[in-house]
């Protein structure tokens, strides 16, 4: 048995010798600094490391309830009610306007003893909407806050402890993996932190390869790290690990060729062939389609690729099953020839029809024996064969979008095919590049239920929209080269008494707590809603564990396990003090998307508004003992109404008539499939003044100095005509240049002489040899590095056509169909006072 540590993206052979393994493995939490990703720096909601003296606020709070005495000494000393913490400071939202912290909003710190807190799971991977769990469902109901988890289980980690063991230690009753929050009754017995069963410690677990000592199981890496990866023995495999298999399905109709997307896709794929995750067994194949389906025989020994056309789309068959999905290293030259010639091959086509459904059926037949990844490029509504769709969007509906029609699929073909794919370990990723309505509500099902992803490039055209071309090229490069797990399943377990009832994300639910993920990627997020089925009266803490079993691209079966521990509390004030405002917002966003589809858009919007009203009303009536005028929120939820308003103005939920149906559906897809940190960029963009960037407070990362300007409120009143501002919306950035912006900024950063000379279609910052230029480019590059999708930059001035889009993100201002932030606060106050 051996232990080894690898960077997450690179896996090497297990170390055989115990002594070598010990040299790279931390023996104690004190050495956690070797795993920066596992040692998050927590701060309180205010950003301060410690809560300020709160004597002045004491009279506002109800007395501590009996029950703190039942806690263990270590937990009792941490009881939140000895002094009201900063998180519970009552903020009058109608008076305090500058609520945004200068930088990122830090997650709250669970109120746990220091030793547990130090080894708890990183909030980047595992977050709960409430960092203090109510003892009972009735207490949770009183708080009017949602209980749920947000997961980013396959996130790229800079360091990841990896264990090789022939015997992975798990609870005999509930199958929980041993973790830092189990209890050792003695050296031979451990108690499960989820079902409380007492288990025996296996003989080999008694040996600690780190120290070389026998008899200290609590010092083993499995019990020292809340995130850990096991290399799984053969009993975790239903079949031998399959090779990585990549199948590309490309629309070559006249519409598709006209956009020029084939050039970008084929060129990017050619450049990325060496970087596709895999080994010497990796397989690759191509299918193109219009009204026919074209296969490509890439068998070793052929002098050039051979196109095979199947015109019977009602009964699709594979013409030469053994030579369509080929070994990449053996047939590399043929693959390169095909990619070089594909863009020209259909240059003169007049075929306008799209047989997407039959093409997907053919692709499924080709991939189903091994499983793998299907990457589909589509540029229009499928028109013939099974899965053909009719236009459903009516522009007249846009003008009065109080309730949006056609958010549900028009056919169950794509969902059924996705479930077939899922059963054969095939995931389907959809790249939709379309100027016309393409019914993403229906097409998106192929990715949603097969654990794939959806990418959308509206009005894509290589010549007419260079920013879209840049975005496709950058997104595709990351997509092709990022880490991937095949044949995956993920199970989420929780302490007895808690129960899971709804999952959000892209997957198929195989059983109550098991998600089928034919592929898993580092950019996928998941959310889970929970309830309290049995009272947690005797518990001081509860735990949640996510276990992801997958096959690496190198053919290793691996299990990545994340365990989160949180305290149990018995007072409303403690529940509110532990509320995580961003996690709550993200979970509500997923729930609201579901509500749009099952009920209506107006229902979903009402539910979001009621979530803010109910929780603030509960805080006012049950936590504050002295009633004050104004709209009061605890400091930890001071951004909650702002985030709810941001969701109401988000493309997914807004009622203005400008949203096209596919764009709205894509926005909903993103809310369901994005990890929390990326989702919040899209919900509440960042606004920064950037014409006077300095090195004061800058970050220094690998010899780069990155300025850190303060985040500003999203309101026109924060703009100034003599300055420049950068708005970061996640997938797009805007650099707004004021009419009277300093000539020094214009020449040293944008390379132009005057405001009028700023081009209307400027999408790049020139690389100028000035300090101002390098500061702004460093800041933009740093922002871009922190997300999976490429953010296009638009430099805009008052005359720019994109100014309206920039202004639409000013969430705090009045818009044609939505209240300003101040009006929204008044509305909440009025409802709470009823």
C-alpha positions in Angstrom: 0.0 0.0 0.0 1.3 3.5 -0.8 0.4 7.1 -0.5 1.1 9.9 -2.9 0.3 13.5 -3.5 -0.3 14.9 -7.0 -1.4 18.2 -8.4 -5.1 17.7 -9.3 -4.6 17.9 -13.0 -1.6 15.5 -13.2 -1.6 12.0 -11.8 1.4 9.8 -11.5 2.0 6.2 -10.5 1.5 5.5 -6.8 4.6 5.5 -4.7 5.5 2.0 -3.6 7.7 2.7 -0.6 6.1 4.0 2.6 9.1 6.1 3.4 8.9 8.0 0.1 5.2 8.6 0.6 5.7 9.9 4.1 8.0 12.6 2.7 5.3 14.2 0.6 2.3 13.7 2.8 1.3 15.9 5.7 1.1 14.1 9.0 -0.9 16.7 10.9 -3.3 19.6 10.2 -0.6 22.0 11.1 1.1 21.0 7.9 -2.0 21.8 5.8 -0.2 24.7 4.2 1.0 22.2 1.7 -2.5 22.0 0.4 -3.6 25.6 -0.1 -6.9 24.6 -1.7 -7.8 22.7 1.5 -7.0 25.6 3.9 -9.5 28.4 3.1 -9.0 31.7 4.8 -12.3 32.4 6.4 -13.6 35.8 7.4 -16.7 37.0 9.0 -19.4 38.5 6.7 -18.2 42.0 7.3 -14.7 41.0 6.1 -13.3 41.5 9.6 -11.3 38.6 11.2 -13.0 39.1 14.5 -16.4 40.4 15.5 -16.3 44.0 16.9 -17.5 44.7 20.4 -21.3 44.4 20.3 -22.3 45.9 23.7 -24.2 48.7 22.0 -26.4 46.2 20.1 -27.1 43.9 23.0 -30.5 45.4 23.8 -31.8 44.5 20.3 -31.6 40.8 20.8 -33.7 38.2 22.5 -32.1 36.3 25.4 -30.2 33.1 24.8 -32.5 30.1 24.9 -31.9 27.2 27.2 -29.9 24.6 25.4 -26.4 26.1 25.0 -25.6 24.3 28.2 -26.2 21.0 26.4 -23.3 21.7 24.1 -19.9 20.3 24.7 -17.6 22.7 26.5 -15.7 23.5 23.2 -19.0 24.3 21.4 -20.6 26.1 24.3 -17.8 28.5 24.5 -18.4 29.3 20.8 -22.2 29.8 21.3 -23.2 32.7 19.1 -25.4 34.2 21.8 -22.8 35.3 24.4 -22.6 38.6 22.4 -24.5 39.3 19.2 -21.9 38.8 16.5 -21.3 41.2 13.6 -23.4 38.9 11.4 -26.5 39.8 13.4 -25.9 43.5 13.6 -29.2 45.1 12.5 -28.7 47.1 9.3 -31.4 49.6 8.2 -31.2 49.0 4.4 -33.2 52.2 3.7 -30.4 54.3 5.3 -27.2 52.3 4.7 -26.5 52.4 1.0 -22.8 51.3 0.7 -23.3 47.7 1.5 -20.9 46.0 -0.9 -17.5 44.9 0.5 -14.5 46.3 -1.4 -13.8 42.9 -2.9 -15.3 39.5 -3.1 -18.1 38.6 -0.5 -16.5 36.1 1.9 -18.5 33.1 2.9 -19.4 32.9 6.6 -17.3 30.8 8.9 -19.0 27.8 10.6 -19.1 28.2 14.3 -17.0 25.1 15.2 -14.1 24.4 17.5 -10.8 25.6 16.0 -9.5 22.0 15.4 -12.6 21.1 13.3 -12.7 24.4 11.5 -9.1 24.1 10.4 -9.8 20.8 8.5 -13.3 21.5 7.2 -14.0 21.3 3.5 -13.2 24.4 1.5 -16.2 26.6 0.7 -15.0 26.7 -2.9 -16.0 23.1 -3.2 -18.8 22.6 -0.7 -21.1 25.2 0.8 -24.4 25.1 2.8 -27.0 27.9 2.7 -27.0 27.8 6.5 -23.7 27.3 8.3 -25.6 26.6 11.5 -28.1 23.8 11.1 -31.5 24.1 12.9 -32.3 21.3 15.4 -35.8 20.9 13.9 -37.8 21.4 10.8 -40.2 23.7 12.6 -37.3 26.0 13.6 -36.1 26.0 10.0 -39.6 26.8 8.9 -39.7 29.8 11.3 -36.4 31.2 9.8 -38.0 31.2 6.3 -34.5 30.5 4.8 -33.9 27.6 2.4 -31.7 24.7 3.5 -29.4 23.3 0.8 -25.9 22.5 -0.4 -23.9 23.9 -3.3 -21.3 21.7 -4.7 -18.3 22.1 -7.1 -17.1 18.5 -6.8 -14.6 18.2 -9.7 -13.1 21.7 -9.3 -9.5 22.1 -10.4 -7.5 22.0 -7.2 -3.9 23.2 -7.0 -3.1 20.3 -4.6 -5.1 17.2 -3.9 -4.1 14.4 -1.5 -4.3 11.0 -3.3 -4.4 7.7 -1.4 -3.7 4.2 -2.9 -5.2 1.5 -0.7 -6.5 -2.0 -1.3 -9.0 -1.4 1.5 -10.9 1.8 1.5 -12.4 2.3 5.0 -16.1 2.9 5.0 -19.0 2.6 7.5 -20.5 -0.9 7.3 -24.0 0.5 7.7 -24.3 3.6 5.6 -21.2 3.3 3.5 -19.8 6.7 4.5 -16.1 7.1 3.8 -13.9 7.6 6.9 -13.2 11.3 7.2 -11.9 13.9 9.7 -15.3 14.2 11.5 -15.6 10.5 12.7 -15.0 9.7 16.3 -12.3 7.2 17.4 -13.6 5.5 20.6 -10.2 3.9 20.9 -7.5 2.8 18.5 -9.6 -0.1 17.3 -13.1 1.4 16.9 -14.5 4.4 15.1 -18.0 5.9 15.2 -19.6 7.1 11.9 -20.5 10.8 11.9 -23.5 10.2 9.6 -25.3 7.1 11.0 -23.5 6.8 14.4 -22.7 3.1 13.9 -19.5 1.9 15.6 -17.1 0.2 13.2 -13.9 -1.7 13.6 -10.7 -0.2 12.4 -9.1 -2.6 9.8 -5.7 -3.9 10.6 -3.9 -2.2 7.8 -5.5 1.2 8.7 -3.6 0.9 12.0 -0.3 1.5 10.2 0.5 5.2 9.4 2.7 5.4 6.3 3.4 9.0 7.1 5.2 8.4 10.4 5.9 4.7 9.9 4.3 4.1 13.3 1.6 1.6 14.2 -1.5 2.3 16.2 -2.4 5.9 15.3 -5.3 5.6 12.8 -6.5 9.1 13.7 -3.3 10.5 12.1 -3.9 8.9 8.7 -4.4 11.2 5.7 -8.0 10.1 5.3 -8.8 11.5 8.7 -6.7 14.6 8.2 -8.2 16.0 4.9 -11.8 16.9 4.2 -11.1 16.6 0.5 -9.2 13.5 -0.6 -9.0 11.2 -3.6 -8.7 7.4 -3.5 -7.4 5.3 -6.3 -10.1 2.6 -6.3 -9.6 -1.1 -6.3 -11.3 -3.4 -8.8 -14.5 -3.8 -6.7 -15.4 -0.2 -7.7 -15.5 -1.1 -11.4 -18.4 -2.6 -13.3 -16.1 -3.2 -16.2 -12.4 -2.5 -17.0 -11.9 1.3 -17.5 -12.7 2.3 -21.1 -10.4 4.5 -23.2 -11.3 8.2 -23.5 -13.5 8.5 -26.6 -14.4 11.8 -28.3 -17.0 12.0 -31.0 -17.6 15.3 -32.9 -21.0 15.8 -34.6 -21.0 18.9 -36.9 -23.8 20.7 -38.7 -22.7 21.3 -42.3 -25.9 22.7 -43.7 -25.8 25.9 -45.8 -26.6 28.0 -42.7 -23.8 26.4 -40.8 -21.2 26.9 -43.5 -22.3 30.5 -43.9 -21.4 31.3 -40.3 -17.8 30.2 -40.8 -17.8 28.3 -37.5 -16.2 25.2 -39.1 -12.9 27.0 -39.7 -12.7 27.9 -36.0 -13.7 24.5 -34.7 -11.4 22.5 -37.0 -8.4 24.9 -36.4 -8.8 24.8 -32.6 -9.2 21.0 -32.6 -6.0 20.7 -34.8 -4.1 22.8 -32.3 -5.5 20.9 -29.3 -5.0 17.3 -30.5 -1.9 16.8 -28.4 -3.7 18.2 -25.3 -6.9 16.1 -25.4 -7.0 14.3 -22.0 -6.2 10.6 -22.5 -3.5 8.1 -23.2 -2.4 5.8 -26.0 -5.8 4.3 -26.2 -7.8 7.6 -26.8 -10.4 7.3 -29.6 -11.8 10.0 -31.9 -14.4 10.1 -34.6 -16.4 12.6 -36.7 -20.0 12.8 -38.1 -21.3 15.6 -40.2 -24.9 16.2 -41.2 -27.3 18.3 -43.3 -30.3 16.4 -44.8 -28.0 13.3 -44.9 -25.5 11.9 -42.4 -21.9 11.7 -43.4 -19.5 9.3 -41.6 -15.7 9.3 -42.0 -13.7 6.1 -42.3 -10.4 6.9 -40.7 -9.0 3.3 -40.7 -5.2 3.0 -40.4 -3.7 2.3 -43.9 -6.1 4.6 -45.9 -4.3 7.3 -47.9 -7.0 9.8 -47.1 -10.2 9.9 -45.0 -13.2 8.3 -46.7 -16.6 9.9 -46.6 -19.6 7.5 -46.3 -23.1 9.0 -46.8 -26.2 7.6 -45.3 -29.3 9.2 -46.8 -31.9 7.0 -45.1 -32.4 9.1 -42.0 -35.4 7.2 -40.9 -33.4 4.0 -40.3 -29.9 5.1 -39.4 -27.1 2.5 -39.5 -23.3 2.6 -39.1 -21.8 1.8 -42.5 -18.4 0.5 -41.2 -18.8 0.3 -37.4 -15.1 -0.6 -36.7 -13.4 2.3 -38.6 -15.5 5.3 -37.6 -14.2 5.7 -34.0 -10.4 5.2 -34.2 -7.3 5.3 -32.1 -6.0 8.9 -32.2 -2.3 8.1 -32.0 -2.5 5.4 -34.7 -4.7 7.4 -37.2 -3.5 10.9 -36.3 -2.5 11.9 -39.9 -5.9 11.0 -41.3 -7.6 12.9 -38.5 -5.4 16.0 -39.3 -6.2 15.6 -43.0 -9.9 15.5 -42.3 -9.8 18.6 -40.0 -7.8 20.5 -42.6 -10.2 19.7 -45.4 -13.6 19.8 -43.6 -14.3 23.6 -43.8 -13.8 23.6 -47.6 -15.6 20.3 -48.2 -19.1 21.8 -47.9 -18.2 25.3 -49.1 -20.6 25.2 -52.1 -23.4 23.3 -50.4 -27.0 24.4 -51.0 -28.4 21.9 -48.4 -30.6 23.9 -46.0 -32.2 21.0 -44.0 -31.0 19.8 -40.7 -31.4 16.1 -39.6 -30.0 16.6 -36.1 -32.1 13.9 -34.5 -30.9 11.1 -36.8 -27.3 12.3 -36.5 -27.6 12.1 -32.7 -29.0 8.5 -33.0 -26.1 7.5 -35.2 -23.6 9.1 -32.8 -25.2 7.2 -29.9 -24.9 3.9 -31.8 -21.2 4.6 -32.4 -20.3 5.6 -28.8 -22.6 3.3 -26.8 -20.2 0.3 -26.6 -17.5 2.3 -24.8 -19.2 5.5 -23.5 -17.5 8.8 -23.9 -18.1 12.4 -24.9 -20.3 13.6 -27.8 -19.7 17.2 -28.9 -22.5 18.6 -31.1 -22.4 21.8 -33.1 -25.8 23.0 -34.3 -26.7 26.3 -36.1 -30.5 26.1 -36.7 -33.8 24.5 -35.8 -33.7 20.7 -36.7 -36.1 20.4 -39.7 -36.3 16.8 -40.9 -36.2 13.3 -39.4 -37.0 12.3 -35.9 -36.6 15.2 -33.4 -37.6 17.8 -36.1 -39.0 21.0 -34.5 -41.2 23.8 -35.5 -40.7 27.5 -34.7 -42.5 28.3 -31.4 -41.2 31.8 -30.6 -43.7 34.6 -31.4 -42.2 38.1 -31.4 -45.5 39.5 -30.2 -45.1 37.5 -27.0 -41.8 39.4 -26.3 -43.5 42.7 -26.0 -45.6 41.5 -23.1 -43.5 38.9 -21.4 -45.4 38.7 -18.2 -45.6 35.0 -18.7 -43.3 33.3 -21.2 -44.5 30.4 -23.2 -42.6 27.4 -24.5 -40.0 27.0 -21.7 -40.8 23.3 -21.7 -39.6 21.0 -24.5 -41.8 20.5 -27.6 -40.9 16.8 -27.8 -39.5 14.2 -25.4 -37.2 12.8 -28.1 -34.1 14.7 -26.8 -34.7 13.7 -23.2 -35.3 10.0 -24.1 -32.1 9.9 -26.2 -30.2 11.6 -23.3 -31.4 8.9 -20.9 -30.2 6.2 -23.3 -26.9 8.0 -23.6 -26.7 8.2 -19.8 -27.3 4.5 -19.5 -24.3 3.8 -21.8 -22.0 6.4 -20.2 -22.3 8.9 -23.0 -22.5 12.7 -22.2 -23.6 15.2 -24.9 -22.3 18.7 -25.0 -24.2 21.2 -27.2 -22.6 24.2 -28.9 -25.5 26.2 -30.4 -24.4 28.9 -32.8 -27.5 30.5 -34.2 -29.0 33.8 -35.3 -32.5 32.3 -35.5 -34.7 30.7 -32.9 -33.5 27.1 -32.4 -35.7 25.9 -29.5 -33.1 25.5 -26.9 -35.9 24.4 -24.5 -36.1 21.2 -26.5 -32.4 20.8 -27.7 -31.0 21.5 -24.2 -32.5 18.3 -22.8 -29.9 16.3 -24.7 -27.2 17.8 -22.4 -29.2 18.3 -19.3 -30.1 14.6 -18.7 -26.7 13.2 -20.0 -24.6 15.4 -17.6 -23.4 17.5 -20.5 -23.1 21.3 -20.9 -24.7 23.8 -23.2 -22.8 26.6 -24.9 -24.7 29.3 -26.8 -23.4 31.9 -29.3 -26.4 33.9 -30.5 -25.9 35.5 -34.0 -22.6 33.8 -34.4 -20.8 34.9 -37.6 -17.0 34.6 -38.2 -16.8 37.9 -40.2 -19.7 39.9 -38.7 -19.1 39.2 -35.0 -15.3 38.9 -34.2 -16.0 38.9 -30.4 -18.2 35.8 -30.7 -15.4 34.1 -32.8 -12.9 34.9 -30.1 -15.2 33.6 -27.4 -15.9 30.3 -29.3 -12.2 29.8 -29.9 -11.2 30.4 -26.3 -14.1 28.4 -24.8 -13.4 25.5 -27.1 -9.7 25.5 -26.2 -10.6 25.1 -22.5 -13.4 22.6 -23.3 -11.1 20.4 -25.3 -8.1 20.4 -22.9 -9.7 20.6 -19.4 -9.7 17.6 -17.1 -12.5 15.1 -17.6 -13.9 12.1 -15.7 -15.8 9.3 -17.4 -18.4 6.7 -16.2 -19.0 8.8 -13.1 -21.6 8.6 -10.3 -21.9 11.0 -7.4 -23.6 10.2 -4.1 -24.4 12.8 -1.5 -24.9 11.6 2.1 -25.9 13.4 5.2 -26.2 12.8 8.9 -29.2 10.7 10.0 -32.2 13.0 10.5 -31.4 15.2 7.4 -32.8 14.2 4.0 -32.2 15.3 0.4 -35.3 15.9 -1.7 -34.2 17.8 -4.9 -31.1 18.1 -7.0 -30.2 20.9 -9.4 -27.7 20.6 -12.3 -27.1 18.5 -15.3 -27.5 14.7 -14.6 -29.9 11.8 -14.3 -31.0 10.9 -10.8 -30.6 7.1 -10.6 -31.8 6.8 -7.0 -32.7 9.2 -4.2 -29.1 10.2 -3.5 -27.2 8.9 -6.6 -26.5 11.1 -9.7 -25.5 9.5 -12.9 -22.8 11.6 -14.6 -21.5 9.9 -17.8 -18.9 12.7 -17.9 -17.9 15.1 -15.1 -15.9 18.3 -15.8 -14.3 20.9 -13.5 -16.7 23.6 -14.5 -19.9 21.9 -13.4 -21.8 22.9 -10.3 -24.7 21.2 -8.5 -27.2 22.2 -5.9 -29.2 20.1 -3.4 -32.3 21.0 -1.4 -32.6 19.4 2.0 -35.1 19.1 4.9 -34.9 18.0 8.5 -36.9 14.7 8.8 -36.0 13.9 12.4 -35.1 16.3 15.2 -31.3 16.7 15.7 -31.7 17.3 19.5 -28.8 15.1 20.7 -26.3 16.3 18.0 -23.8 19.1 18.3 -22.7 18.8 14.6 -24.0 17.2 11.4 -21.9 16.2 8.3 -22.5 16.1 4.6 -20.4 13.9 2.3 -20.2 14.0 -1.5 -18.4 11.0 -3.1 -17.6 11.2 -6.8 -16.6 7.9 -8.4 -15.1 8.3 -11.9 -12.6 7.0 -14.5 -9.8 9.4 -15.2 -8.8 10.0 -18.8 -5.7 7.8 -18.1 -8.0 4.9 -17.3 -7.7 4.9 -13.5 -10.8 4.4 -11.3 -10.8 7.1 -8.7 -13.1 8.4 -5.8 -13.0 12.0 -4.8 -14.6 12.6 -1.4 -15.6 15.9 0.2 -16.9 16.1 3.7 -18.4 19.2 5.4 -19.1 19.5 9.1 -21.5 22.1 10.5 -22.8 22.9 14.0 -26.4 22.2 15.1 -28.2 25.2 16.9 -31.5 25.7 18.6 -32.2 29.4 18.3 -33.3 31.5 15.3 -30.6 34.1 16.0 -27.9 31.5 15.6 -29.5 30.3 12.3 -29.6 33.8 10.9 -26.0 34.5 12.1 -24.8 31.5 10.0 -26.8 32.4 6.8 -24.7 32.4 3.6 -26.3 35.0 1.4 -24.6 34.0 -1.8 -25.4 30.3 -1.4 -29.0 31.1 -0.5 -29.3 33.3 -3.7 -27.8 30.6 -5.9 -30.1 27.9 -4.5 -33.2 30.1 -4.9 -32.1 30.9 -8.5 -32.2 27.1 -9.3 -35.5 26.7 -7.6 -37.0 29.7 -9.5 -35.9 28.2 -12.8 -37.8 25.0 -12.0 -40.8 27.1 -11.0 -40.8 28.9 -14.3 -41.1 25.6 -16.1 -43.6 23.8 -13.8 -45.7 26.9 -13.1 -45.0 30.3 -14.7 -42.5 33.1 -14.8 -44.7 35.3 -12.7 -45.0 32.6 -10.1 -41.2 32.3 -10.0 -40.7 36.0 -9.6 -43.3 36.2 -6.8 -41.6 33.3 -5.0 -38.2 35.2 -5.2 -39.7 38.3 -3.8 -41.5 36.4 -1.0 -38.2 34.7 0.0 -36.8 38.1 0.8 -40.0 39.3 2.5 -40.5 36.2 4.6 -36.9 35.9 5.9 -36.6 39.6 6.8 -40.0 39.5 8.5 -38.9 36.5 10.5 -35.7 38.3 11.5 -37.7 41.3 12.5 -40.3 39.5 14.5 -38.3 36.7 16.1 -34.7 37.8 16.5 -35.0 41.6 17.2 -36.4 42.3 20.7 -36.8 46.0 20.2 -38.6 47.1 17.1 -37.1 49.9 15.1 -38.4 51.8 12.1 -36.9 51.0 8.7 -36.2 47.9 6.7 -33.9 45.8 9.0 -31.7 43.0 7.9 -29.0 41.1 9.8 -25.6 42.2 8.5 -25.0 38.7 7.0 -28.1 39.1 4.8 -27.7 42.8 4.0 -27.1 42.0 0.3 -30.1 39.6 0.1 -32.7 42.1 -1.3 -30.1 43.4 -3.7 -29.4 39.9 -5.0 -33.1 39.1 -5.3 -33.6 42.3 -7.3 -30.6 41.3 -9.4 -32.3 37.9 -10.2 -35.5 39.7 -11.1 -33.6 41.8 -13.6 -31.5 38.8 -14.8 -32.1 37.6 -18.4 -33.7 34.4 -17.0 -36.4 36.1 -15.0 -36.8 39.7 -16.4 -40.2 40.7 -17.8 -39.0 43.3 -20.4 -39.8 42.3 -23.9 -36.2 42.4 -25.2 -35.3 38.9 -24.2 -35.3 36.3 -27.0 -36.6 32.9 -25.9 -33.4 31.0 -26.6 -31.3 33.6 -24.7 -33.7 33.4 -21.7 -33.6 29.6 -21.8 -29.7 29.7 -22.0 -29.6 32.0 -19.0 -31.7 29.5 -17.1 -29.4 26.7 -18.1 -26.5 28.7 -16.7 -28.2 29.3 -13.4 -28.7 25.5 -13.1 -25.2 24.3 -14.2 -22.7 27.0 -13.0 -20.8 26.7 -9.7 -21.6 29.4 -7.2 -18.7 31.7 -7.8 -19.4 32.0 -11.6 -23.1 32.2 -11.1 -22.8 35.2 -8.8 -20.7 37.1 -11.5 -23.6 36.7 -13.8 -26.3 37.6 -11.2 -24.5 40.7 -9.8 -21.7 42.0 -12.1 -18.7 43.8 -10.7 -18.2 47.5 -11.4 -14.8 49.1 -11.0 -13.3 52.5 -11.7 -10.1 51.8 -13.8 -8.7 55.1 -15.1 -6.7 55.7 -11.9 -5.5 52.2 -11.0 -2.6 52.1 -8.5 -0.5 49.5 -6.9 -1.8 50.3 -3.4 -3.4 47.1 -2.0 -2.5 45.2 -5.2 -2.1 41.4 -5.3 1.3 40.0 -6.2 0.9 36.7 -8.1 4.0 35.1 -9.7 5.8 38.3 -10.4 2.7 40.1 -11.6 1.2 43.1 -9.8 -2.6 43.1 -10.0 -4.5 46.2 -8.9 -7.5 45.7 -6.7 -10.0 48.6 -7.3 -13.0 48.8 -5.0 -16.3 47.2 -6.2 -18.9 49.9 -6.8 -22.7 49.9 -6.6 -24.4 49.1 -9.9 -25.9 52.5 -10.4 -25.5 55.3 -13.0 -24.8 57.7 -10.1 -21.5 55.9 -9.6 -20.4 56.7 -13.1 -18.6 59.9 -13.9 -18.0 61.5 -17.3 -14.4 62.2 -16.5 -13.5 58.6 -15.7 -13.5 55.0 -17.1 -15.3 52.0 -15.6 -15.0 48.3 -16.1 -18.1 46.1 -15.7 -17.5 42.4 -15.3 -20.6 40.3 -16.1 -19.1 36.8 -16.2 -19.2 36.0 -19.9 -18.8 39.6 -21.1 -16.9 42.7 -19.9 -17.6 46.4 -20.8 -15.0 49.2 -20.5 -17.1 52.4 -20.4 -15.1 55.5 -21.3 -16.6 58.8 -20.1 -16.9 61.7 -22.5 -14.4 63.8 -20.5 -12.1 61.0 -19.6 -8.5 62.1 -19.2 -6.5 62.4 -22.4 -3.6 60.6 -20.6 -5.8 57.5 -20.1 -7.0 57.6 -23.8 -3.5 57.7 -25.2 -1.7 55.5 -22.6 -4.3 52.8 -22.3 -6.5 52.9 -25.5 -3.9 54.4 -27.9 -6.3 57.1 -29.2 -6.0 60.8 -29.2 -9.5 61.7 -28.2 -12.8 60.3 -26.9 -14.4 60.6 -30.4 -11.5 58.5 -31.8 -12.4 55.4 -29.6 -13.6 52.9 -32.2 -17.3 51.8 -31.9 -16.3 48.1 -32.2 -13.2 48.0 -30.1 -12.7 44.6 -28.4 -9.1 44.5 -27.4 -6.9 46.6 -25.2 -3.7 47.4 -27.1 -0.4 46.3 -25.5 1.1 49.7 -24.9 4.4 50.1 -23.0 2.9 52.3 -20.2 2.3 51.7 -16.6 -1.4 52.5 -17.0 -1.8 50.1 -19.8 -0.1 47.2 -18.0 -2.1 47.8 -14.8 -5.5 47.6 -16.6 -4.5 44.6 -18.8 -3.2 42.8 -15.7 -6.5 43.4 -13.9 -8.6 42.3 -16.9 -6.4 39.2 -17.4 -6.7 38.3 -13.7 -10.5 38.6 -13.8 -10.6 36.4 -16.9 -8.4 33.7 -15.4 -10.9 33.1 -12.6 -13.6 31.6 -14.7 -14.1 28.7 -17.2 -15.7 30.7 -20.0 -13.9 33.4 -22.0 -15.2 36.9 -21.2 -15.2 39.1 -24.3 -14.3 42.8 -23.7 -16.3 45.6 -25.4 -14.8 49.2 -25.1 -17.9 51.5 -25.2 -18.7 55.2 -25.2 -22.0 57.0 -25.2 -22.6 56.5 -28.9 -21.9 52.7 -28.8 -24.7 50.4 -29.8 -23.8 48.2 -26.7 -24.3 51.1 -24.2 -27.9 49.9 -23.7 -26.6 46.4 -22.6 -24.1 48.0 -20.3 -26.9 50.2 -18.7 -29.2 47.2 -18.4 -26.8 45.8 -15.8 -27.2 48.8 -13.6 -29.4 46.8 -11.2 -29.9 49.5 -8.6 -31.5 51.9 -11.2 -35.1 52.1 -12.4 -35.7 50.3 -15.7 -38.6 50.1 -18.1 -40.1 47.1 -16.4 -38.5 46.9 -12.9 -38.2 48.9 -9.8 -35.0 50.7 -8.6 -33.3 49.2 -5.6 -34.7 51.9 -3.3 -38.2 51.4 -4.6 -37.8 47.6 -4.2 -36.7 48.1 -0.6 -39.8 50.3 0.1 -42.0 47.6 -1.5 -40.4 44.9 0.9 -40.9 47.2 3.9 -44.5 47.7 3.0 -45.2 44.0 2.6 -43.4 43.2 5.9 -45.4 45.9 7.8 -48.7 44.5 6.6 
